[in-house]
Amino acid sequence: MSLAVNDDNQVTIAAAGAIPSLVQLLGTGSPPGVQKSAAGVLMSLALNDDNKATIAAAGAIPALVQLVGAGSAADVQYEAAGALMNLFTNADNKAKIVADGAIPPLVQLLGAGSAELTQIRAARAVMNLSVNYENLVTIAAAGAIPLLVQLLRPGSRAQEFAVGALMSLALSADNKVTIAAVGAIPPLVQLLGMTLQRRRSAGQREHCRASLRTLRFR
């Protein structure tokens, strides 16, 4: 897996024809350890723009969507979520990931039953998906809003992505009401105060401000 982290190796590994074989290893016939390793390598290979399309063409997306579901081991879910996260940056891949039903299982990974690193990946994925307005209803219907609000708690390393997702979700009038109803405003205000006091990420600070501005107009 470590070889695929190198930019040159990502090209070499793909040119050697490894991607279709790796995708096959994601299947239900493989042991969880093999699925985890294959998803991890694909996650690294997907950092290369050309590889993103090749990975999708080899059929990886539906397999990865299945692996982020509740039937997979936690470490497999973590690697599969990372692979999907890196594939998102290709617009065609993002549409296919949504069409293949990735939103509900990714939302479930936001919950308290997931390890914090998995929550971070899931929150980042949900934030990326929420940029597309047509996904807002689906994300909310999957139960994302209360889970994202829980990730605003002090000490959560998924805060920045949770705030970014809530900012986008609040563009929907129905979501705006739900976000306020589940108690998002107090932790957003608190988080904004903390970012100002501690001079934390300017992006996080602006996300907090934007979320609060959007929620004002109910």
C-alpha positions in Angstrom: 0.0 0.0 0.0 2.8 2.4 0.8 4.2 2.2 -2.8 0.9 3.7 -4.1 1.4 6.9 -2.0 4.2 8.0 -4.3 3.0 10.1 -7.3 5.2 8.3 -9.8 4.3 4.9 -8.5 0.6 5.7 -8.9 1.2 6.1 -12.6 3.4 3.0 -12.8 1.0 0.8 -10.9 -1.9 1.8 -13.0 0.1 1.4 -16.3 1.0 -2.1 -15.2 -2.7 -3.0 -15.2 -3.2 -3.4 -11.5 -6.5 -1.5 -11.1 -8.9 -4.1 -12.5 -7.3 -6.8 -10.3 -7.5 -4.6 -7.2 -11.2 -3.9 -8.0 -11.8 -7.7 -8.1 -10.3 -8.0 -4.7 -13.0 -5.7 -3.3 -15.6 -8.4 -3.9 -17.5 -10.4 -1.4 -15.4 -13.4 -2.1 -12.3 -11.7 -0.6 -11.5 -11.8 3.2 -11.9 -8.5 5.0 -8.2 -8.0 5.3 -7.8 -8.3 1.5 -10.7 -5.9 0.9 -9.2 -3.4 3.3 -5.8 -3.5 1.5 -7.3 -3.3 -1.9 -9.5 -0.3 -1.0 -6.5 1.4 0.7 -4.4 1.0 -2.5 -7.2 2.3 -4.7 -7.6 5.2 -2.3 -4.0 6.2 -2.9 -4.2 5.5 -6.7 -7.3 7.7 -6.9 -5.2 10.7 -5.9 -4.1 10.7 -9.6 -6.6 12.3 -11.9 -6.2 9.9 -14.7 -6.6 6.9 -12.3 -9.9 8.2 -11.1 -11.6 7.5 -14.4 -9.8 4.2 -14.8 -10.9 3.0 -11.3 -14.5 3.9 -12.0 -14.4 2.2 -15.4 -13.1 -1.0 -13.7 -16.3 -1.1 -11.6 -14.9 0.0 -8.3 -17.6 2.4 -7.3 -20.5 0.0 -6.6 -18.0 -2.3 -4.8 -16.8 0.5 -2.6 -20.3 1.7 -1.9 -21.1 -1.9 -0.7 -18.0 -1.9 1.5 -18.9 1.3 3.3 -22.2 -0.4 4.3 -23.1 -1.9 7.7 -22.1 -5.4 6.6 -18.4 -4.6 6.4 -15.7 -4.6 9.1 -15.0 -1.2 10.5 -11.5 -1.0 9.0 -12.8 -1.9 5.6 -15.4 0.8 5.8 -12.7 3.3 6.7 -10.6 2.5 3.7 -13.6 2.3 1.3 -14.8 5.7 2.5 -11.4 7.1 1.8 -11.3 5.7 -1.7 -14.8 7.2 -2.5 -13.6 10.5 -1.0 -10.7 10.7 -3.4 -12.9 9.6 -6.4 -15.4 12.4 -5.7 -13.3 15.1 -7.3 -14.2 13.7 -10.7 -17.6 15.0 -11.6 -18.7 11.9 -13.4 -17.6 9.7 -10.5 -19.4 11.9 -8.0 -22.7 11.4 -10.0 -22.2 7.7 -10.2 -21.3 7.4 -6.5 -24.6 9.1 -5.6 -26.5 7.0 -8.2 -25.1 3.8 -6.7 -26.5 4.7 -3.3 -23.5 5.9 -1.3 -25.2 8.6 0.7 -27.1 6.5 3.2 -24.1 4.3 4.3 -21.8 7.3 4.4 -24.2 9.1 6.6 -24.4 6.1 8.9 -20.6 6.3 9.4 -21.1 9.7 11.0 -22.6 8.1 14.0 -21.1 7.5 17.4 -20.6 3.8 16.6 -17.8 4.7 14.2 -14.2 5.5 15.1 -13.3 9.2 15.0 -11.1 8.8 11.9 -14.0 7.1 10.1 -16.3 9.9 11.1 -13.8 12.4 9.7 -13.8 10.7 6.4 -17.5 10.3 6.3 -18.1 14.0 7.3 -15.7 15.1 4.5 -17.5 12.9 2.0 -20.9 14.2 3.0 -19.6 17.8 2.8 -18.3 17.2 -0.7 -21.6 15.6 -1.7 -23.6 18.5 -0.2 -22.0 21.0 -2.6 -24.5 19.6 -5.2 -27.9 21.1 -4.5 -29.7 18.0 -5.8 -28.2 15.9 -3.1 -29.4 18.0 -0.2 -32.7 16.3 0.2 -31.2 12.8 0.0 -28.5 13.7 2.6 -31.1 15.1 5.0 -33.5 12.1 4.5 -30.6 9.7 5.4 -30.5 11.3 8.8 -27.3 13.4 8.4 -28.3 16.6 10.1 -28.5 15.4 13.8 -25.4 13.3 13.3 -23.5 16.3 11.8 -24.6 18.5 14.7 -23.3 15.9 17.2 -19.9 16.2 15.4 -19.8 19.9 16.4 -19.1 18.9 20.0 -15.9 20.3 21.6 -12.8 18.2 20.7 -14.3 16.6 17.6 -11.8 16.5 14.8 -14.6 16.3 12.3 -15.9 19.7 13.2 -14.7 21.6 10.1 -16.3 19.1 7.7 -19.5 19.0 9.8 -19.8 22.8 9.7 -19.1 22.8 5.9 -21.8 20.2 5.3 -24.3 22.0 7.5 -23.6 25.3 5.6 -24.5 23.6 2.3 -27.5 21.7 3.7 -28.9 25.0 5.1 -29.4 26.2 1.5 -32.6 24.1 1.5 -35.5 25.8 3.4 -36.7 22.5 4.9 -33.1 21.6 6.0 -32.7 25.0 7.5 -35.7 24.4 9.9 -34.4 21.0 10.8 -30.8 22.2 11.5 -32.1 24.8 13.9 -34.6 22.4 15.5 -32.0 19.8 16.4 -29.9 22.4 18.2 -27.2 23.4 15.8 -27.2 27.1 16.6 -25.6 27.1 20.1 -22.6 24.8 19.1 -22.1 26.9 15.9 -22.0 30.1 18.0 -19.6 28.4 20.5 -17.4 27.1 17.7 -17.2 30.5 16.1 -16.1 32.0 19.4 -13.5 29.4 19.8 -12.1 30.0 16.2 -11.9 33.7 16.9 -10.1 33.3 20.3 -7.7 30.6 19.2 -7.1 31.9 15.6 -8.0 28.6 14.2 -8.7 27.8 10.5 -10.0 30.8 8.6 -12.0 28.3 6.5 -13.7 26.8 9.5 -14.4 30.3 10.9 -16.0 31.4 7.6 -18.0 28.2 7.5 -19.4 28.9 11.0 -20.3 32.5 10.0 -21.9 31.4 6.7 -23.9 28.7 8.5 -25.2 31.1 11.0 -26.0 33.7 8.4 -28.0 31.2 6.4 -29.9 30.0 9.4 -31.0 33.5 10.3 -33.3 33.7 7.3 -35.9 31.1 8.4 
